[in-house]
Amino acid sequence: MSAVTTTVAVAAPEVSTEVRRRRRLSPGRRLPAARLVGPVLLLALWAAASAAGRLDPAAVPAPWTVVRTGAHLWTAGTLPTDILTSLGRAASGFAIGLGAGVLLALAAGLSRTGEALIDGTVNLNRAIPTLGLIPLFILWLGIGESFKVAIIAIVVYIPIYLNTHAALAGIDHRYVELAEVQGLSRFAFVRQIVIPGALPGFFVGLRLGVTGSWLGLVVLEQINATSGLGYLMFQAQNYGQSDVILVGLVVYGVFGLVSDSAARLVERRVLSWRRTLSS
C-alpha cells in the first residue's frame, strides 16, 4: 500500500509539471502585449524609411509628422468631436446588429419553423454586398444618420448570426438526449445546454462583427456626413492632406485593435471552462 502511495505521490508532480509545460508552450498563452510586436515593428520600419528619405513626404509623411498633425487636430477640438461621432455611430449599429444576430440565431436554431423562415433569408442577405444596399437604404431612411446605423447593423448581425447558428447546429446530440432523459424544462435546456454550446461560435461572430462595424464606418462616413473620422479623411483627400488621412487611419486601427482585444478578453473570461490551445 505504501509503495502505491509513493508511486502516486511521485507521479502527481510529474503530471502537474507536464500540464504546466504544455500550457506554457500553448500558442494561446501569449502575453497580450505580444500582439503589439507586429505594429511596433511596422512603425519602426516606417520611421526608418522616412528618416532615410526612402518615402515621399507628400505621399507618406513621417510618423512624427502624423503625430504632430494629430496633436494639432486634438488641441483644435476637431479630432475629439469626430471620434465621439464615429464612436456613437459604431456603438448604435453594433448594439442593434448584436441583438438582431443573437435573436435570429436562437429563433432559427431552436425551431425548425424559425430555421425555414430565417436561415435562407439571412444567407440571401449575406450574398448581397452590404455596401450595395446603401442607395436603397438612402431612399428608405433618408440621407441622415439612420441609414448609416442600419448598414452597420447589417454588417454586424450577419457574422454573429452565421457563427452562432452554426454553433447551435453543432451541439452534440448526446447532450440533447441527456437533457430529455433528465427531464429538463425548456428554460433549463436553453440555459444549461444551448447557451454554453453556442458561446464559442457566438464569440467568433462577435469579433468579426466588431471588425466589420469599423470597416463599414470608414465608407459610410464619407457619404453626406458633416463629422466623423471618415468625413475628416474625405475632406483631407480633397485638399491633399495625406498626414490627416493617416491620422484617421491610425485612430481607426487603434479602435479596431482595442475592441477586438476587449472581445478576446471577455471570451477568455466567459469560456474559461474550455480546455483548448487558445484558452
C-alpha positions in Angstrom: 0.0 0.0 0.0 2.8 2.4 0.8 4.5 1.6 -2.4 1.4 2.5 -4.4 1.0 5.7 -2.4 4.7 6.7 -3.0 4.2 6.0 -6.8 1.1 8.2 -7.0 2.9 10.9 -4.9 5.9 10.9 -7.3 3.7 10.7 -10.4 1.5 13.6 -9.4 4.2 16.3 -9.5 5.4 14.9 -12.9 1.8 15.2 -14.3 1.4 18.7 -12.9 4.8 19.7 -14.4 3.8 18.3 -17.7 0.5 20.2 -17.7 2.2 23.4 -16.8 4.7 22.9 -19.6 2.0 22.2 -22.2 0.2 25.4 -21.1 3.3 27.4 -21.2 4.0 26.2 -24.8 0.4 26.6 -25.9 0.1 29.2 -28.7 -2.8 30.9 -26.9 -0.8 31.5 -23.7 1.0 34.6 -25.1 1.0 37.9 -23.3 -1.5 40.5 -24.6 1.5 42.8 -25.2 2.9 40.3 -27.7 0.1 41.3 -30.2 1.8 44.7 -30.4 5.1 43.4 -31.7 3.9 43.4 -35.4 2.5 47.0 -35.3 5.6 48.3 -33.4 7.9 46.6 -36.0 5.9 48.2 -38.8 6.1 51.6 -37.1 9.9 51.2 -36.8 10.3 50.3 -40.4 8.1 53.3 -41.4 10.2 55.7 -39.2 13.5 54.2 -40.6 12.4 54.6 -44.2 11.2 58.2 -43.6 14.5 59.1 -41.9 16.5 57.6 -44.7 14.4 59.6 -47.3 13.1 56.5 -48.9 9.5 57.7 -48.7 7.9 60.7 -50.5 6.8 63.0 -47.6 3.9 64.3 -49.7 2.5 60.7 -50.2 3.6 59.0 -46.9 4.5 61.6 -44.2 6.9 60.5 -41.5 5.4 59.2 -38.2 6.4 62.3 -36.3 4.6 64.4 -38.8 1.5 62.4 -38.3 1.8 62.7 -34.6 2.2 66.5 -34.9 -0.9 66.7 -37.1 -2.9 64.5 -34.7 -1.9 66.7 -31.7 -2.9 69.8 -33.6 -6.3 68.4 -34.6 -6.8 67.3 -31.0 -6.0 70.7 -29.5 -8.1 72.4 -32.1 -11.1 70.3 -31.0 -11.7 68.7 -34.4 -10.4 65.2 -33.6 -12.3 64.7 -30.3 -15.6 65.7 -32.0 -15.0 63.4 -34.9 -14.0 60.5 -32.7 -17.1 60.9 -30.5 -19.3 61.0 -33.6 -17.8 57.8 -35.0 -18.0 56.0 -31.7 -21.7 56.9 -31.4 -22.5 55.6 -34.9 -20.4 52.4 -34.4 -21.9 51.7 -31.0 -25.5 52.2 -32.1 -25.1 50.0 -35.2 -23.2 47.4 -33.3 -25.8 47.2 -30.5 -28.7 46.7 -33.0 -26.7 44.2 -35.0 -25.7 42.2 -31.9 -29.2 41.9 -30.6 -30.6 41.0 -34.1 -27.9 38.4 -34.8 -28.4 36.6 -31.4 -32.2 36.6 -31.5 -32.4 35.4 -35.1 -29.8 32.7 -34.4 -31.7 31.4 -31.4 -35.0 31.5 -33.3 -33.6 29.6 -36.2 -31.5 27.2 -34.1 -34.3 26.2 -31.7 -37.2 25.9 -34.1 -37.5 24.2 -37.5 -40.1 26.7 -38.5 -37.8 29.5 -37.5 -34.9 28.0 -39.5 -37.1 27.6 -42.6 -38.2 31.3 -42.3 -34.9 32.9 -41.2 -31.9 30.9 -42.4 -32.5 31.2 -46.1 -33.3 34.9 -45.8 -30.1 35.7 -43.9 -28.0 33.8 -46.4 -29.6 35.7 -49.2 -28.8 38.9 -47.4 -25.2 37.6 -47.0 -24.9 37.0 -50.7 -25.8 40.7 -51.5 -22.9 43.1 -50.9 -23.9 45.1 -47.9 -22.4 48.4 -49.2 -24.5 47.8 -52.4 -27.6 48.3 -50.2 -26.6 51.9 -49.5 -28.6 53.6 -52.3 -31.7 51.6 -51.4 -31.4 52.5 -47.7 -30.9 56.1 -48.5 -34.2 56.0 -50.4 -35.9 54.3 -47.4 -34.3 56.1 -44.5 -33.0 59.3 -45.9 -29.5 60.7 -46.2 -29.1 61.3 -42.4 -27.8 59.1 -39.6 -30.4 56.4 -39.8 -29.2 54.6 -42.9 -25.6 54.7 -41.6 -26.6 52.9 -38.4 -28.8 50.4 -40.3 -25.9 49.5 -42.7 -23.5 49.0 -39.7 -26.2 46.8 -38.0 -26.4 44.6 -41.1 -22.6 44.3 -41.3 -22.6 43.2 -37.7 -25.5 40.9 -37.5 -24.6 38.6 -40.4 -21.4 37.1 -38.9 -22.9 36.9 -35.4 -25.9 35.0 -36.8 -23.9 32.7 -39.0 -21.4 31.6 -36.4 -24.0 31.4 -33.5 -26.4 29.4 -35.7 -23.6 27.0 -36.8 -22.6 26.5 -33.1 -26.2 25.7 -32.2 -26.4 23.2 -35.1 -23.2 21.6 -34.0 -24.3 20.9 -30.4 -23.7 17.2 -29.7 -27.0 15.2 -29.9 -25.9 13.2 -26.8 -26.4 16.3 -24.7 -29.9 16.8 -26.1 -30.7 13.2 -25.3 -29.3 13.5 -21.9 -31.5 16.6 -21.3 -34.5 14.7 -22.4 -33.7 11.8 -20.1 -33.1 14.2 -17.1 -36.5 15.8 -17.9 -35.0 19.3 -18.2 -37.5 22.1 -18.8 -37.3 24.2 -21.9 -35.7 27.1 -20.0 -33.2 24.8 -18.2 -32.3 23.2 -21.5 -31.6 26.5 -23.1 -29.6 27.7 -20.1 -27.5 24.6 -19.5 -27.1 23.1 -23.0 -27.9 25.6 -25.7 -26.1 28.7 -24.4 -22.8 27.0 -23.4 -22.8 25.2 -26.7 -23.4 28.3 -28.7 -21.0 30.6 -26.9 -17.8 29.6 -28.8 -19.4 30.3 -32.1 -21.0 33.5 -30.8 -17.6 34.9 -29.8 -16.2 34.2 -33.2 -19.1 36.1 -34.8 -18.7 38.9 -32.2 -15.1 39.5 -33.2 -15.9 39.5 -36.9 -18.9 41.9 -36.2 -16.7 44.3 -34.2 -14.2 44.5 -37.0 -17.0 44.8 -39.6 -18.5 47.7 -37.8 -15.3 49.8 -38.2 -14.8 48.8 -41.8 -18.3 49.8 -42.7 -18.0 53.1 -40.8 -15.0 54.2 -43.0 -17.1 54.1 -46.1 -20.4 55.4 -44.6 -18.9 58.5 -43.0 -17.8 59.7 -46.4 -21.4 59.9 -47.6 -23.2 63.1 -46.8 -21.5 63.4 -43.4 -20.6 66.6 -41.6 -18.4 65.0 -38.9 -16.7 61.7 -38.1 -13.3 60.2 -38.9 -14.4 59.2 -42.4 -15.6 62.7 -43.1 -12.3 64.1 -41.8 -10.4 61.8 -44.1 -12.6 62.6 -47.1 -12.0 66.3 -46.6 -8.3 65.7 -46.3 -8.3 63.9 -49.6 -9.9 66.9 -51.3 -7.0 69.1 -50.0 -4.2 66.6 -50.5 -3.5 66.3 -46.7 -2.1 62.8 -46.5 -1.0 63.3 -42.9 -4.6 63.9 -41.8 -5.7 60.8 -43.7 -3.0 58.8 -41.9 -4.2 60.2 -38.5 -7.7 58.9 -39.3 -6.4 55.5 -40.3 -4.3 55.2 -37.2 -7.3 56.1 -35.0 -9.5 53.5 -36.8 -6.7 50.9 -36.4 -6.4 51.6 -32.7 -10.1 51.4 -32.1 -10.3 48.1 -34.1 -7.4 46.6 -32.1 -8.7 47.7 -28.8 -12.3 46.5 -29.5 -11.0 43.1 -30.8 -8.8 42.7 -27.7 -11.7 43.5 -25.4 -13.8 40.8 -27.2 -11.0 38.3 -26.8 -10.7 39.2 -23.1 -14.4 38.7 -22.5 -14.2 35.4 -24.5 -11.4 34.1 -22.3 -13.2 35.0 -19.1 -16.6 33.6 -20.2 -15.1 30.4 -21.8 -12.6 29.7 -19.1 -14.1 26.2 -18.7 -12.9 25.3 -22.2 -9.5 23.5 -22.4 -8.2 24.5 -25.9 -5.0 25.7 -27.3 -6.3 29.3 -27.3 -7.6 29.3 -23.7 
